[in-house]
Amino acid sequence: MASENPVLLIHCGTGSEIDPATREFFGALLPELSRLLRSMKALDLAVECVSRLEASGLFNAGRGAIAQSDGEVRRDAGMMDGASMKALGISQVRGVPKMARLVAALHGKSAHVHLAGSMVEQWAKKNGWPEAGTGGESGSDPTRLWSEEGGTGSGTVGCVVRDSAGHLAAVTSTGGIGRMWPGRIGDSPIVGGGFYADDTLGAISMTGVGEAILTSGGGVALLVALSLTPLCSGAEALSSRALDRLRQIQNRFSAETGCVGIGRGEPFFAHTSPRMIRGVVTLDRFLVADRA
């Protein structure tokens, strides 16, 4: 069924803040995404959006990803198509800043929903990513949004889209958290954890402390909880319900979390961190903010 209200939502991680560099970046990106929203399919546009966030070097994803405790940069990403219900997460990948493009290239290639490490790197090296598998990257761009000394994952990026046909998609990409052990995998590349999309249920991209998000049931649990919201409720009510659930996670696990999503036909966002960059794009308007 065609939708008269295509929409795209972005987040840039719990704790992320707007500064002159990010304001300039989004000033150029959001109008372009608004134009693309008229014609692109949900999954293609979500990949394009996250790819642009990764390439900016402003966030803890893609070109700006931070190193793990052994000094190597390993990235995670995941995507899901709400129409086909096909999903894929990839994790612990070295030498590939363009993770959204890589997971899109692998998406649908097998029945597997998660692939990790050397297998992904070997496939990537043979299929257009010659630097795949190389470690010890020194090119991680330091930003004011996160610190290699610690933090809770601020700078993870994600996008959810509802296209003009009414189909949904979600993509999430991250460099993880500072000082994490090599081999640690958070929520971002986990189907139902850091991302989920189902045309009948909704779409979501999570951010924050992955251990808390996964232990509490992940993004899909939040979507299920929101599905109980009355149909007459609007976007503000959904955001309020989502925030209530994130506060429950914070109370139980002492961890900040955030999300953007589409549920019950309405876009929503929530975060327990003081700030989280999020953007909303429609056919006739676009805005970016970092405070509730």
C-alpha positions as CSV (number, residue, x, y, z in Angstrom):
1,M,0.0,0.0,0.0
2,A,1.4,3.4,-1.0
3,S,2.2,5.8,1.8
4,E,1.6,9.5,1.6
5,N,4.1,10.1,4.4
6,P,7.5,8.7,3.7
7,V,9.9,9.6,6.5
8,L,13.6,9.1,7.4
9,L,15.1,9.3,10.9
10,I,18.8,9.5,11.9
11,H,20.6,9.1,15.2
12,C,24.3,9.7,15.9
13,G,24.6,7.9,19.2
14,T,23.8,8.6,22.9
15,G,25.8,11.6,24.1
16,S,26.4,13.1,20.7
17,E,26.1,16.8,20.4
18,I,25.7,19.3,17.6
19,D,28.7,21.5,17.0
20,P,29.8,23.7,14.0
21,A,31.2,20.7,12.0
22,T,28.1,18.5,12.5
23,R,25.7,21.4,11.8
24,E,27.5,22.1,8.5
25,F,27.4,18.4,7.6
26,F,23.7,18.0,8.3
27,G,22.9,21.3,6.6
28,A,24.1,19.8,3.3
29,L,23.0,16.2,3.9
30,L,19.4,16.6,5.1
31,P,18.1,18.5,2.0
32,E,19.6,15.9,-0.2
33,L,18.0,13.0,1.8
34,S,14.6,14.8,1.5
35,R,15.0,14.8,-2.3
36,L,16.0,11.1,-2.4
37,L,13.1,10.2,-0.2
38,R,10.7,10.9,-3.1
39,S,12.0,8.0,-5.2
40,M,14.4,5.6,-3.4
41,K,13.4,2.4,-1.8
42,A,13.6,2.3,2.0
43,L,16.5,-0.1,2.3
44,D,18.6,1.7,-0.4
45,L,18.0,5.0,1.2
46,A,18.9,3.8,4.7
47,V,22.2,2.4,3.4
48,E,22.9,5.7,1.6
49,C,22.2,7.7,4.7
50,V,24.4,5.6,7.0
51,S,27.1,5.5,4.4
52,R,27.2,9.3,4.4
53,L,27.4,9.3,8.2
54,E,30.2,6.8,8.1
55,A,32.2,8.7,5.5
56,S,32.0,12.0,7.4
57,G,34.5,10.9,10.1
58,L,32.5,12.8,12.7
59,F,31.1,9.8,14.5
60,N,32.2,6.5,16.0
61,A,31.4,4.6,12.9
62,G,33.0,4.1,9.5
63,R,35.9,6.5,8.9
64,G,35.7,7.8,12.5
65,A,35.6,4.4,14.3
66,I,37.7,4.0,17.4
67,A,40.2,1.3,18.2
68,Q,39.7,-1.6,20.5
69,S,42.1,-2.2,23.5
70,D,44.7,-3.9,21.2
71,G,44.9,-0.9,19.0
72,E,43.0,-2.4,16.0
73,V,39.8,-0.9,14.6
74,R,37.0,-3.5,14.2
75,R,33.6,-2.3,13.0
76,D,30.1,-3.7,13.2
77,A,27.0,-3.0,11.2
78,G,23.5,-4.5,10.5
79,M,20.5,-4.0,8.2
80,M,17.0,-5.3,7.8
81,D,14.4,-4.9,5.1
82,G,10.9,-4.7,6.5
83,A,9.2,-5.9,3.3
84,S,11.2,-9.2,2.8
85,M,12.2,-9.6,6.5
86,K,15.7,-10.3,5.3
87,A,18.3,-9.2,7.8
88,L,22.1,-9.4,8.2
89,G,24.6,-8.3,10.8
90,I,28.4,-8.3,10.4
91,S,30.9,-7.8,13.1
92,Q,34.6,-7.6,14.0
93,V,35.5,-6.4,10.5
94,R,38.9,-4.7,9.9
95,G,39.9,-2.4,7.2
96,V,36.4,-1.5,5.8
97,P,35.2,2.0,6.7
98,K,32.2,1.6,4.4
99,M,30.4,-0.9,6.5
100,A,26.9,-0.1,5.4
101,R,27.9,-0.7,1.8
102,L,29.6,-4.0,2.8
103,V,26.6,-5.3,4.7
104,A,24.3,-4.3,1.8
105,A,26.5,-6.2,-0.6
106,L,26.3,-9.3,1.5
107,H,22.6,-8.9,2.4
108,G,20.6,-11.8,1.0
109,K,23.6,-13.8,-0.2
110,S,22.9,-16.6,2.2
111,A,20.3,-17.7,4.8
112,H,22.7,-16.6,7.6
113,V,21.7,-13.6,9.7
114,H,25.1,-12.9,11.2
115,L,28.7,-13.2,9.9
116,A,31.9,-12.2,11.7
117,G,35.6,-11.6,11.4
118,S,37.8,-13.3,8.9
119,M,35.1,-14.8,6.8
120,V,33.6,-11.4,6.1
121,E,37.1,-9.9,5.5
122,Q,38.0,-12.6,3.0
123,W,34.8,-12.1,1.1
124,A,35.2,-8.3,1.1
125,K,38.8,-8.5,-0.2
126,K,37.6,-10.6,-3.1
127,N,34.7,-8.3,-3.9
128,G,35.9,-4.7,-4.1
129,W,37.3,-3.9,-0.6
130,P,41.1,-4.5,-1.1
131,E,42.0,-3.2,2.4
132,A,39.7,-5.6,4.2
133,G,41.4,-7.6,6.9
134,T,44.1,-5.0,7.5
135,G,44.5,-4.0,11.1
136,G,46.2,-1.4,13.2
137,E,44.4,1.5,11.4
138,S,45.9,4.9,12.4
139,G,43.3,6.9,10.5
140,S,40.5,7.0,13.1
141,D,39.5,10.6,13.2
142,P,39.4,12.0,16.8
143,T,36.2,14.0,17.4
144,R,34.7,15.9,20.2
145,L,31.8,13.4,20.4
146,W,33.6,10.4,21.9
147,S,36.9,9.4,23.5
148,E,39.2,6.4,23.0
149,E,39.6,6.3,26.8
150,G,36.1,5.2,27.4
151,G,32.5,6.2,26.9
152,T,29.3,4.4,26.2
153,G,29.2,4.1,22.5
154,S,28.3,7.7,21.6
155,G,28.8,8.2,17.9
156,T,27.1,4.9,16.8
157,V,25.0,5.9,13.8
158,G,21.6,4.6,12.6
159,C,18.8,5.2,10.2
160,V,15.2,4.0,9.8
161,V,13.1,4.8,6.7
162,R,9.5,4.4,5.5
163,D,9.4,4.9,1.7
164,S,6.7,6.1,-0.6
165,A,5.4,2.5,-0.9
166,G,5.0,2.2,2.8
167,H,8.0,-0.2,3.3
168,L,10.4,0.0,6.2
169,A,14.1,-0.5,6.6
170,A,16.8,-0.1,9.3
171,V,20.6,0.2,9.3
172,T,23.0,0.6,12.2
173,S,26.8,1.0,12.2
174,T,29.4,1.4,15.0
175,G,33.0,1.3,16.0
176,G,31.9,0.0,19.5
177,I,33.0,1.4,22.8
178,G,36.3,2.6,24.0
179,R,38.7,0.2,25.7
180,M,36.6,-2.8,24.7
181,W,38.1,-6.2,24.5
182,P,39.0,-7.6,21.0
183,G,36.1,-9.8,20.2
184,R,33.5,-7.8,22.0
185,I,30.2,-7.4,20.0
186,G,27.5,-5.0,21.2
187,D,23.9,-4.6,20.0
188,S,24.5,-2.7,16.8
189,P,25.0,-5.7,14.4
190,I,22.5,-8.0,16.2
191,V,19.2,-8.6,14.5
192,G,16.5,-7.6,16.9
193,G,19.1,-6.0,19.2
194,G,20.6,-2.9,17.5
195,F,18.2,-2.8,14.5
196,Y,15.0,-4.3,13.3
197,A,12.4,-3.7,10.5
198,D,9.1,-5.3,9.9
199,D,6.5,-3.6,7.7
200,T,3.7,-4.9,10.1
201,L,5.5,-4.1,13.4
202,G,7.8,-1.1,12.8
203,A,11.5,-0.3,12.4
204,I,14.1,0.8,15.0
205,S,17.8,1.6,15.3
206,M,19.3,1.5,18.8
207,T,22.3,3.2,20.4
208,G,24.0,3.3,23.8
209,V,25.4,0.5,26.0
210,G,25.0,-2.6,23.9
211,E,25.2,-5.0,26.8
212,A,22.2,-3.3,28.5
213,I,20.3,-3.1,25.2
214,L,20.8,-6.8,24.5
215,T,20.1,-8.0,28.1
216,S,16.8,-6.1,28.1
217,G,15.6,-7.7,24.9
218,G,16.9,-5.2,22.3
219,G,15.1,-3.0,19.8
220,V,12.5,-5.6,18.9
221,A,11.3,-5.8,22.5
222,L,10.8,-2.0,22.5
223,L,8.8,-2.2,19.2
224,V,6.6,-5.0,20.6
225,A,5.9,-2.8,23.7
226,L,5.0,0.1,21.5
227,S,2.7,-2.0,19.4
228,L,0.4,-2.1,22.5
229,T,0.0,1.7,22.2
230,P,-3.6,2.6,21.0
231,L,-3.8,3.2,17.3
232,C,-5.1,6.8,17.9
233,S,-1.8,7.7,19.7
234,G,0.5,10.0,17.8
235,A,4.2,10.4,17.6
236,E,4.5,12.2,20.9
237,A,2.8,9.4,22.7
238,L,5.1,6.8,21.1
239,S,8.2,8.8,22.0
240,S,7.0,9.1,25.6
241,R,6.3,5.3,25.8
242,A,9.8,4.6,24.3
243,L,11.4,6.9,26.8
244,D,9.7,5.1,29.7
245,R,11.1,1.8,28.5
246,L,14.6,3.3,28.1
247,R,14.4,4.7,31.6
248,Q,13.6,1.2,32.9
249,I,16.7,-0.1,31.2
250,Q,18.7,2.8,32.8
251,N,17.3,2.0,36.2
252,R,18.1,-1.7,36.0
253,F,21.5,-1.6,34.3
254,S,22.8,2.0,35.0
255,A,23.3,2.5,31.3
256,E,22.3,5.3,28.9
257,T,20.4,4.2,25.7
258,G,18.6,5.8,22.8
259,C,16.7,5.0,19.7
260,V,14.9,6.3,16.6
261,G,12.1,4.3,15.0
262,I,8.7,4.1,13.3
263,G,5.9,2.3,15.1
264,R,2.1,2.2,14.7
265,G,2.7,4.3,11.6
266,E,4.4,7.2,13.5
267,P,8.0,8.2,13.8
268,F,9.5,8.4,17.4
269,F,12.7,8.9,19.2
270,A,13.9,8.7,22.8
271,H,17.2,8.8,24.8
272,T,18.2,8.8,28.4
273,S,21.4,10.6,27.7
274,P,21.3,14.4,28.1
275,R,21.9,14.7,24.3
276,M,21.6,12.6,21.2
277,I,21.9,14.0,17.7
278,R,18.8,12.9,15.7
279,G,17.4,14.1,12.5
280,V,13.9,13.8,10.9
281,V,13.4,14.1,7.1
282,T,10.2,14.2,5.2
283,L,9.3,15.4,1.7
284,D,8.8,19.0,2.7
285,R,10.8,19.5,5.9
286,F,14.0,18.4,7.7
287,L,15.5,19.2,11.0
288,V,18.3,18.1,13.3
289,A,18.5,18.5,17.1
290,D,20.4,17.0,20.0
291,R,18.2,17.7,23.1
292,A,14.8,16.4,24.1
